[in-house]
């Protein structure tokens, strides 16, 4: 399938436009246009059609402007300014960067997709997002071994997302270990960290970030937790180009700082945003469950849970969630989890 952004661009102002006019602008006529519209519908866009008037989108859409994004990144002095590509569709923005052949030019490389056909989250879960209305991007970054804790990269990225969202006027943003950005309504953004060995003295991390800006109820129905989006919370159409530039600038600065001094300088800041600090939680690693009180992260980025016996368990992988009444009585687990005395 060819790049469908010209069709979206011709319709993005919600005005009626005839099939003939769309054809003149985009080169799509007849059955080709009908098939393209069907694909765009499958990607989540909603259209109206009238034989005498043509097509129109039922809500406004503003495509990411790659040229303007490049200028904004140049103004910020980012290496990504010359290493950013905005594509119509890709299976996964992370995979696009993981497949990059030249390690020398991978650092700072960015892939932004208007639509992901096979977006991924942690533990192989799918990432659902309506096309052309949300933000799905990946950034590759060189990590010098010995200067940063790789397990904490997602925590640093989460802080950068929170700072970016607060900077555009959103309040009440918090973090759920290890990779979710939350609001009082539900999940706003997710982060997926993958590593790429280069054969050199350093490796790269690929940081995938998905931010919900406008998501249809059909998407919400496919996930197993409450989902929030910026459009609903802020009541305005966000400039996704500007948001992309702001996020990449903040994320790049945070990763540079982490390369210099590690994660320890971010611990207090992360714990202030911890959604589960002081709450009854369950930490999960495989089939094991640790019940206790959430204590936030330590200097390495491991999440700490104090059980009813006063032992502190360090979760270096897995997940943490709030404990519910339905979870039953506390169970004491030990093996495979690092422990220390409080």
N, C-alpha and C positions, 0 to 999 in steps of 0.2 A: 504493500500500500504506500502510495506517495504521501508526501507531507500535506496534511490537511489543514494546516494553520491558515493558508490564504482564504479558505472557506470560512473558518471561524472569524477571521479578521473582517471579512466582508459583512458579517452578521453581528459583530460584537456590540453595536450600539442599539440593538433591539429594534431596528427598523425593518419594515417589510422590504424584501428584495426579490425580484423575479428570478426564475431559473435561468432565463436568458442573460440577465445582468450578471448573475453569479458566474455563468459560463464565460462571459467576456473577461471578467476579472481574474478567474482562476484557471480556466481551461477545462473545467469539469462540465460536461453536458449530458443530458439524457440519463441513460442507465448508470453511467459512471458517477454522475452527481447523486442519483438516488442511493447508490451503494455507499458513497462517501458519507451522506447524511445518516444512513443506517449505522455506519461505523461510529460516527460521532455520538449518536444516541446511545450506542452500546458503551461508550466511554463516559456517559453520564450527562451529556448536554441535552436539554429539553427544547424541542422545536414546536412551532405551530406552522401549519401549512394551509394555504387557501389557493385554489387553482388560479383565481384571477389576480392574486397579489404575490404569491410565491411563499418564501420562507421567512421566519424570524425567530430569534432566540427568545425564550420567555424570561430570561434574566440576563443582565449585562455581563460581559466577559471582557477582561483586559489581558491580552497575551503578554508574556514576559518579553521585553524589548532587549535583545542581546546587545545591540549597539550602545544603548543608554547604560545598560548594566556594565559594560566594559569601561565606559567613561567614569562611572562611579567608582569602580574598583581601581582604576588608574589614579583618580583623585585621592583615594585612600592609601596609595602606594603599595598595593598588594601584588605579589607575584602572580596571583590568580588572574590578573587583568588580561594577560596574554594567553591564559590556559583555561579559559572558560568556554564551554559550548552549551547552547540551549537547543534541545532537540524536540521534535514533535512527539515522538513515541519511542520508548525503549523498554526492553523487558525489565531491567533493573539498573538504576543509576550506579549502584555499588558495583554490580558486575561489569558495567562499562569501564570503570576505572581499574578494577581488579584485572581486567584483560589487557590493560594498556601495556604495550610491549617495551617501551623505553623507560627504564627506571630513572634515568637522568632528568627527564622532563615530566616525571609524575608528580613531584612535589608541588603542591598548590593547585593541582588540576581539579577542575570542577565540571561536573555534568549535572545539568538541570533538565528535567523532562516535563513537558506539559501533561504527559500521560504515561504511566507505567503499566505495562501489560502483565507483569509478574513481580509486583512490588513485594518486598520481604521485610519481616520484622525478626525479632529474636526467636531462637529455637524453631526456626523454619515456619513460623506463622506468616500468613499473607498480610500485606498492608493494603487496605482498601482506600481509594480516594477517587473522587470524581475528577475527570480530566479537565484541564484548562482553568480550573478555579481554585486549586490548592497549590501547595509548594512541596515539591519532591526534589531534593538535590543531594549530591554526594561531593565530598571534598577529600582529596588525598593529601596526606601530610607526612613528612619525613620525621620519624622518631629516632633520636640517637639513643641507642641502647645504653642503659645505665644511668640516664638522666631523667627518666620518667617511668612511672608505673603504668604499663599498658592497660591494666584492668581499670584504671581511673580515667581513661580517655573519655568514656561515655559520660562520666560525672562532670568533667570539664565542659564537654559539649552541652550537657543539660543546663549548666549555669549560663553558658553563652546564649542559649535559646531564651531562657528566662529574662536575662538582661535585655535582649533585643525586644521581647514582647512588652516589657515594662517601659522601654524607651518609646514605644509607639502608643503608650497610654493604657495598657492593660494592667490591672492590679490583681492581687490574689493568686499569682502564679507560684506553684511549688513543684517539688520533685519527688518522684517515687523511684526508689532504688531498683535496678541500676540505670534505667534508660527512659523513663516516662516523664513527660512534662504535663502537669495536671493543673486544672482550675477547679473551683468549687462545684462546677457543673459536671466535669468529666475530663477525660484525656484530651489534651490539646495537640500534643506532638509526641513522636517516638523517634528513637535513635538506634541505629544498628552499626556496630563497630566490627570491621573485619580487617585482617592483616594481610599484607602482601610482602613476601620475602623477595629481596632484590639481588641477593648474592653479594652485596656490598657490606660495608661495616655498619650499615643501618638498615632498618626496614621501614615500610610505610604502613600507616593505618588508613583505611578508607572509612569515612564517617558519613553514613547515610542519615538524613534528617527528613522527616515528613511532618508538615504542619497543616493542621486542618483549618482551612479558611472558609470554604463553603462546601458543606457535604450534605447530600440528599438523605432523606430518611431511609432510602434503600440501602445506603452504605452503612448507616448506623445499625440496621437490622442484621448485618453480617458479622458484627463484632460482639464479644462477650462481656463488654463493660460499657458504662456510660461514656459517650463521646461528646466533646464540645467543639465549637468552631468559632473563629475570630469574628466572622461576619455576624453571627447571632449575638455574640457578646458585646461587640463594639458598634454594631448598627451602621456600618458604612462599608463601602467597597474599598478594599485595601489595594494599594499599589504594590503588586507582587514583585515588580522590578526593584523598587526601592527597598522592600523588605528583604529581598535576596541579598542586595548589596550590604545592607546593615548587618544581616546575620553573618555573612562571610567575613566582614571586617572584624566583628567582635569575636568570632570563632578563631580566626587567624591569630589575633592578638593573644587570646587565651592559650592557644596551643604553643605559641612562641614562648610565653611565660612558663608553661609547663615543661618545655624542653630545657629551660634554664634552671628551674628551681624545683621541679617535681610537683606533686599534688598537695603537699603538706600545707602550703599557703592558702589552699582553697577549702580546707576542711571546715573551718568555722563558717564560711560563707555558704557551703553546701548544707551544713546541718541546720542553719537558720531556715533554709527552704525545705527541709525534710518534712514531707507530708505526714510521716508516721512517728515523728519524734515523741516519745513519752506515751505512745498508744500501745494497746495490746495487739500484738502482731503474730503472724506465723511466717517463719522463714522456711522456704522449701528448696531442698537440693535433691533432685531425683525423687525417690519415694520417701525420703526422710523429711520430717516436719519438726521445726523447733518453735515452740510457743513461749512467748514472754513479752518483754517490753522493748520497744524500739529505742535504740540509743544513738542512731545516726552512724556516720562512717568514721573510720580511723584514718591515720596518716597515709595508709596504702590504698584507701578506697573500699576496704572491706566493710560490710554492714554488720553492726553489733546488735545482738539481741541478748538481754539478760533474762534468764529463766527464773522460775520460782524458787530455785535453790541458790540464787545469787551468782550463778556461773554466767560468764559472758561468752557467747558463741560468736565467732567471726565468720560471716558468710562471704566467701570469695567468689562464689558463683551462685546460680539459682535465682530465686525471686523472694520478695517480701510482700505480704498483703495484710490488711487489717483482719483481726480475729473476729469471727461472728459467734453468736450464741450457738448456732447450729453446729459449730466445729467441735463441741463437746469439751470434756475435761482436758486439762493440760497433761501431755505425755512427755516423759523425760527421755530425750534421745542423746546419744553421745558420738558414735563413730563417724569418722570422715569429716568432722567439722572441728576446726581449730578452736580450742577453749583456753581461757585464762581466768584466773581468779579476779573478782571485782576488787 
